[in-house]
Amino acid sequence: GSHSAVKLCRWTKHQLRGRGGCYKHTFYGITSYQCMEATPSLACANKCVFCWRHHKNPVATEWKWKADDPFEIVSEAVRLHVAMINECKGVPGVLEDRWREAHTVRHCALSLVGEPIMYPRINEMIGELHRRKISSFLVTNAQFPDAIRTLRPVTQLYVSVDAPNRDALEEVDRPLFKDAWARLRESLVILREKKQRTVARLTLVKGYNADDLAGYAELIALGEPTLVEVKGVTFCGKSDASTLTMENCPWHHEVEAFCKELAAKIASDHPACPAYEIACAHKHSVSVLLARVDQLGGAVIDGQRRWNTWIDYDAFHEKAASDAPFGIADYVAPCPDWALFGAAEDGFDPTDTRLYKKKKNGKSR
């Protein structure tokens, strides 16, 4: 289409070669080599300092373009994605059985670039994904609360919480909207109305937004999301649009410590808020997952809580296709031992083989 895009994620290529899946594989049980990364809108209302697209895409506060047909967008995205999968045939390490299975798309990450809910026919697009039995992981920058309110059920709805206070939000997101802080807060309030899984996604950037725990705790209490994903920012190279360097990237142990402190801060400052605990971690992505104990927590066995953060995708599609209301409990699945926080695998699926590259000094990392 004229305003959409699709890209082959590096984790898709990793898992095709048996070298491990993305954090969504560890946290939620997706098959990374059957996941399509796409967006129906290249435009966004923010110019975030950590945007990996280096601000080559358009920015706007409203939709200004002719809207392409949602069914054509999905059809073309799948076609192009499968074409890129085809090109992986014969690449050293690609596993034949996975390559064949990868031709069937099972998941869609609507997070490639831009703001997907700016697209005025987003609900029709999501409906078409679900009709094809493709799960939907939709990420919004929390600047269009009305669109969030009218959004149809998705497999998992993310709201980016990029800063803990108004000043930090202005510095990190560089929003076009003058009332960006109010829009973020309203978006979080709307999350409480959703009956399906919701996520507050935090991207930690040292020197910008990694200090105000009380501010983050207040925002989490405002939205009471099912999950809180916390990820250390990834350095995407030098850009004239950003001054970030490797010094702004947290280490995994720092993200773990932040999450422990955040869970404790929520409990101490907002006792009426549901309790959160660390459920999973994916060290390779510098990502840690906090989950609501009341919605996804299981029994504690030998000091280790079991979690139901994985998703029963067949159950979700069955519920989404019906007219009956459904909720989080209708499509949960147990998380395997290797994906739990504290496991020796650090979130790496043991059925795959991790590749350790050599540094210039000859040491592995």
TAWO-V285168 format. One record per backbone hydrogen bond with DSSP energy under -1.0 kcal/mol. NH is the residue of the N-H (numbers start at 0). CO is the residue of the C=O. Records with the same first field share a line. If there is no record, write none. Layout:
BEGIN
NH->CO + CO
END
This chain:
BEGIN
4->38
6->36
12->8
13->9
14->10
15->11
16->12
17->14
18->13
25->21
26->22
27->23
28->24
29->23
33->30
34->31
35->106
37->108
38->4
41->2
43->57
46->172
48->171
50->47
53->50
55->52
59->43
72->68
73->69
74->70
75->71
76->72
77->73
78->74
79->75
80->76
81->77
82->78
83->79
84->80
85->81
86->82
87->84
88->85
90->87
93->90
94->15
98->94
99->95
100->96
101->97
102->99
103->100
105->33
106->33
107->134
108->35
109->136
110->108
111->37
114->42
117->114
118->115
121->118
124->120
125->121
126->122
127->123
128->124
129->125
130->126
131->127
132->129
133->128
134->105
136->107
137->155
138->109
139->157
147->143
148->144
149->145
155->135
156->196
157->137
158->198
159->139
160->200
168->164
169->165
170->166
171->167
172->168
175->44
182->178
183->179
184->180
185->181
186->182
187->183
188->184
189->185
190->186
192->189
193->190
198->156
199->226
200->158
201->228
203->230
205->247
207->204
208->204
212->210
215->211
216->212
217->213
218->214
219->215
220->216
221->217
222->218
223->219
226->197
227->289
228->199
229->287
230->201
231->285
232->203
241->238
247->244
248->245
254->250
255->251
256->252
257->253
258->254
259->255
260->256
261->257
262->258
263->259
264->260
265->261
266->262
267->263
268->264
269->265
272->269
276->290
278->288
279->288
281->286
282->345
284->281
285->282
286->281
287->229
288->279
289->227
290->276
291->225
292->274
295->291
296->292
297->305
300->303
303->300
305->298
307->295
309->332
310->27
311->330
312->310
315->311
316->312
317->313
318->314
319->315
320->316
321->318
327->194
329->326
330->327
332->309
334->306
338->335
339->336
340->278
342->339
345->342
347->344
351->348
352->17
358->362
361->358
364->356
END
